[in-house]
């Protein structure tokens, strides 16, 4: 689980569910110890009914007792039974099991007892003395609330004041309701807790999501992206982090702009001295003898190399600032690869090397021909420069996907010593050099691969480099394609 929002949301929700579950369990386990007691005057009424029931039975018998208890149930909605000390129901009716259980408990202990039963009722039993010295048990079922629906039998008016003073049962929604009502209320609790946890988690994680979006834009090269405008009026720690990020991004943007301006200004200023140096070199070559020819040729090579590096710096600066004015058109990649390979092979043969095209699929991409040629040419010339003598640099162009869109892979492979693994991610930085097989003596400026990477990125592609097993080095450029014709070897 990698989403911070999902983690916060689930932890909040789980915590609320555990609290609700703990409350329900503890209330259920302790419910017998918290049976609601009727008010004192209600207990007095029940006590009076119990004494009247005993007197009726002892004076007039079981029939009169049954008539009195039924009259009592009709008038005050209290169902009552009278038991002797042996547990026999004196009315002769079939008493409920919980009523017989309470009568037996009173007969054993001689004390009052009460207990919750289903349907939102409490059953209460009290001992009453008999004339012969024995003990009766008067058991009454007391309703705690009026009937829930009009379809149920509505109690008489005389019972309503009695019910109005009876307290509600704790957690009655869990213990005394039907299964459907229980499920509905539990779902309501869960959904309400879920909505609240979602809103709280969203409020906490929202700045992090916005900060991540802005960091991705900055990483993609948009150094003007800021997070503060998206945070509104927040003033917490996350908003402070966003403002700190904006300060950092502004500082980086200023440093990068200064670097680009410095490179552009230096490159342009160096062009004039180089032009004067070439004029002076031509004059010196005409006035000097044969003994100075070698030194003058060396000066000419270094001046040419310096002029090439300045040109690459200006190119890289234009592309970094987006001021090159790219005009996109459909470019035939196969024709471009063969054109670059032919020119590179002509130069490579003078160095006892060869450039060979081993595969070339017909495909096209949208882009700028000059930029793509420069990117491909830099990679191929870099491979020729570092390939051993009497070896071939192998070039291939393959389309990996069919249809109107896909991916073209341009691959350049040489048999050189490769690059240390720790330097593979650094070779595309400007002026970076490897101190092993690919050193300054090879003639590179350290800008070719940097220019290539920027050109590929401008075309929506990617470039990678890796060492091959058994020796050798390969650079791959992946570009999106818009069309593909039949493959040609």
N, C-alpha and C positions, 0 to 999 in steps of 0.2 A: 504494500500500500504506500504509494509515493505522494499522494495528494495531501497537502497540509489541511485544506478545507475539509476533506472527507474524514481525516483523523480527528480534527476538532469537533466536527458535527457528531460523529459516532461516539466520542468520549462523553460529550455533554448529554446526548440522548441516553447512553447506557447508564450514566450516573443518575439521571432522573428516574429511569426505570427501576434501578436498584433501590432508590429511596422509596418509591411507591410500593415495590414488592415487600421491602422490609416493614413498612407501615402496615400493609395488609396482613402479613404473616404474624407480626406481633399482636395486632388487634385480634386476629382469629384465635391465637393461642391463649390470650388473656380475656376472652369474651366472657367465660363463666365466672370470672372474678369481678366483672363489672356489670352485673345485671341491674338495669335501672329500677330504682325503687319508686313506687307511686308516692305522691305527696301524703303528708301525715293524715289529713282529713279523709283521703281516699282509703287509706289503710283502715281508718276508723269505720268507714262504711262497709268494707269487706269484712271486718271483725264483727260488725253488727249482723251482717248477713249470715255469717257462720254460726253465731249464737242462736239466731232465729231458726236456722235449719236444724240445729240440734234439738231445740225446744219443740219444733213441729214434729220431728220424728218421734221423740220420746212421748209426746202427748197424743198424736193422732196416727202415727205409724208411717209405713213406707209410701203408701199412696199419696198421703198429704205432703210428704217430703218431695216426692217426684213432681207434684203439682206446683209446689212452691219454687223448686229449682227451675222448672220450665217458665214459670211466670217471671222469675228473675232474669232468665236469658232473654226473654222477649223485651223486658222493660229497660234493662241497663246493659244488654249485650255482654253479659258475663256468663260463661258456661261453667257450672260448678257441679261437684260430686261430693258425697259424704261417705266415708269409709269407716268401718269399725276397726278395732285394734288387731283383727286378724287379716285385714286387707280386703274385706268383702264390700262391694258397692251396695249400699243399703237401698238404693232405688231399684236394683235388679237389672239395670241397663248394662250394656257392654262398655265399660270405661276404656279410654285410650291407654296404650302401654305407658306413655309418659305420666299419665295421671296415677296409674297404679304404682309406678316407680316412686313418685313423690309421696304418695300415701304410705308406702312401706318405709321410706326414709324418715318421715315424721313419727311413725309408730316406733322406730328403733331409737331415735335420738330424743324425741319429745320436744324438739325445737322447730321453729319456723324454717322453711326452705323455699327457695325460688330459683328458677332457671329459665333461660331463653329457649324458645322453640321456634319453628319456622312460621312464616307468614307475618312476621312483625308482632309477635305476642310473647307474653311472659306468663309462665305458670307458677302459681304461688300456693303453698300448702301450709296450714296452721293447725296446731293441735287444739282440741276442745274437750274439756272433761265431761265424763258421763255420770249419770246419777248413781250407777252401781259401782263407781270407782274406776271404771275403765277409761279409755281415751278414744275419741274420734279423730279423724283426719279430714278436715275440710279443704278440698283442692279446687281452686278457681283459675280459669284461664282468662287473663286480662289483655284486652287489645291495647296496643300502644299508639295506633293511628286509625283514623277513619278509613273505610274501604277506598281503594284507589280509583275505582271506576263506578259510574252510575249503574252499570249492569249488575253489580253486586247488591245484595240486600242492604238498604240503608237503615241504620239503627234508629229506634224511636227517638223522639225529641228529648225524652228524659235521660237518655244515655249520652247525648252529645256533650253536655257540660262535664260529665265524668271523663270522657275521652280527651276533652280539650286540655285537661290538666295533667294528662299522662305524658312524660317526656319521650322524645324520639329515641330510637335505639342507635347507639354508636355503630358506624360502619354498616348501617342497615342496607346500603346499596350493595354490599358484598355478601351479606349473610342471609338476608331475608327476601331476596328477589328471585325471579325466575332466571333460568339460564340465558334466555334471549336478552333480558334487561342487563344481566351481568356482563355479557359479551359486548353489548352496545356501549355501556359505560366505560368498560376497559378500553375499547377502541377509541372512544372520545378522549380518554386520558392520554393514550399513546400518541394519537394524532396531534393533539394540542401540544404535548411535550416536543414532538418532532418538529412542528412549525416553529416553536420558540427557539429550539436548539439550532435549526437551520438559519434563522435570522441572525442569531448571535454569532454563529460560526462564520456566516457570510460577512458580517460587519468586521470581524477580527481579521479574516483572511483577505478581504477585498484589496487593501493596500498592497499586500504581497503580490497578488495577481497583477495589479497594475504596474508595480515595480518590475516584475519579471518581463512584462510586455515591453517596457521602455528599455530595459537592459538588452533585450534581443535586438531592438532597433539600433542601439548604440553599437552592439557587437557587429551588426550588419553594415556599419559605416555611417549611420545617421547620428552624428555627434550633436546635432541640435535638439535631439529628443529630450524632454523633461517630464518628470513625474508629478511635480507639484500641482499643475493645473487640473489634474485628474482627481486629486484628493479632496477638493472642496474645502470645507471649514474645519477639517479634523485638526486636533491639536494634541494628539497622544504621541506615544513613543514611535509608532509606525510612521506617522506623518513626519516626525523629526528625522527618521531614517531616510524618508523620501527626499526631504529638503537637503540633507547631507549628500545624498546621491547626486542631486542637481548641481551642487557646488563642485563635486568631483568631476561630473561630466563637463561643466563649463570650463574647468581648469584644463581638462584633457583637450577640449576643442580649441582652446587658446594655444596650447602647446603645439598641437598638430598644425594649426594654421600658421604659426610662426615657423615651424619646420619647413612647411611647403613653400612659404614665401622666401625663406633663406635659400633653399635649394634652387628655386627659380631665379632669384637674383644673382646668386653666385654663378649658376650655369650661363646666364646671359652675359654677365660681366666678363667671363673667361673667354667668350667667343672672340672678342676684339683682340686681346693679346695673342691668341692662337693664329688669327688671320695675319697679324703683323709678323709673327714668328715664321710662318710659311713663306712670306715674301722675303724676309731676311735669309731664310734657308736657300731659296732659289738664287739670290745674289751671291751668297757664299759659295754655292756649288759652281757658279760661273767663274769666280775669281780665284778659287783654290785649285791646287794641283791634285794629282791622283792620290797622293798620300793622305789627303783629308776626306777622300770619298767614303771610306768605311765609317768614320765618325759621323759624317753628315747623313749617311743612310740610317744610322742608328737614331739620330735626332729626328729624322723624318718619320720613322716608325713610331717613336714615342709620341710625337706630336699628333700623328694620325690616331693613335690609340686614345690619347687624351681627348681629341675632338669627337671620337666615337662615344666615349664615356659621357661627355657633356651632352651630346645629342640624346643618349639614352636617359639621362637625368631629366632633360626637358620633356621627353616623351612621358616618363613616369609621372612627372609633376602635373602635366596636362590631364592625364587620365585620373590621377588622384583627386584633382579639383573639379573634374567633370567639364573642363573647358575645351575639350578636343572637338566638340561638335560632331559626334558620331552620326552617320547617316546609314541606317540599316537597309540591307537589301538581301535577296536570296543568294547564298554563296554555295557553289558546288565544292564540297569538301574533297571529293576524290581528285578533281582537277587541281585543287590547291595543293594537296599532298604530293602529287606527282611533280608539280612545278617546283616546290621546295626541295624535294628529293633530287631532282635533276641538277639544280644549282649547287646543292650541298655535295653531291657526288663529284661534280667537276672540281671543287676545291679539295675534297678529300683525297682524290687520286694523286694530287701533287704532294700529299703527306703520306703516301703509301697506305691509304685506307680506302674503304668503299662504302657507299650508301646504297642499300638495297630495299626495295618495296616488296614485301612478301604477301601482302593482302591489301585490297583496296575496294571496299564496297561503295557503290554509287549512293550517295545521300547528300542532302542539302540542309543548310541551317540559315536562320535569319541573323545577319550581323554585318560587320564591316570587313571587307576583304583585306584591307591593309593591316588592321589589327590582328586578324587571325593569321595572316602570313607572318607577321612579326613574331607572334607567339610560337607557331610551329617552327619557324626558322631558328629561333633562339634555342629551343630544345634540341633540334637536330645538330646544330653547330656545337653545342655544348657536349653532345655525345661524341661527335667526331674528334673534338679537342682532347677528350680523355680516353678514347678507345686505343688499345695497343696497336702497334704497327702490324700491317698485313692481316687485319681483321675487318669485318663488315659491321656497319651499324644497320640494324634491321628495323624497318618502319612498317606499321600496319594500320589500317583504318577499317573498323568493323561496326556495322549497325546491329545492335543487340535486340531491338524491338521492331515488330512489324506494324504496319498501319500508317496513319497520317502523322503520328507523333512517336517518338522513340528516343534512343540514346546512341550517339556515335562515340566510339572509343578510339582515340588516336594514341598509338603506343610507339615509343622509341626505345630501343634496347641496344646496349653496348656491352662489350666484354671487359670493361675496365675493372678496377679494384673496388669500385663502389664507394659508399659513404658510410662513416660510422653511424650506428643506429641512433645514437643520441643527437646526431646532427640532421636527421631526415626532416624533422619539423622546422628546421631553421634555415634550410638552404634557399627558401623563397623570400627571405628578408633581404632588403637592399644592402649591398656591400658585405654580405656574409661570405666568409671563406672557410673552407675546410683545410686543416693543416696537414692532411695525409697525402693521398694521391692527387687531389684536385687543389693545387696551390697556385700562388700568384704567377709562378713560372709558366703556367699553361697559357697565359695570355688573357684570361677572363677578367672582366671588370667587376663582377659580383652583382650586376644589375639585370642580366639577361633573364634569369628565372623569376625575378621580382616583377619585371615587365610582363612576362608570360602569364604569371598568376593573375595580375590585375586585368589583363586583356580577357582571360578566360572568365573571370568573375563578371566582367561587364557583359558577357554573352550568356550569363546564367549557367555557366558550367563549373567544373571543379578539376583540380590538378593534384596528382599524388605521385610520390616517388618511393621506390623500395629497392632493396638489394635482393638479388635472386639467389636461390640455393645453388651452390657450386661455383659462384662468382658471377659478376656482371651486375648491371644497374639498369633499371627500367623506369621511365617516366610515362604516366598515362594522363591524357586529357579527355574529359567527358563533356560533351556538348549536346544540347537538345537539338533534335532534327525535325524537319517539317515534311520531308519527302525522302523516299528511297526507291531507287530503280533496281534492276537486276544486278547481282554481284558480278564482279569482273576480277580475275586473278591478276 
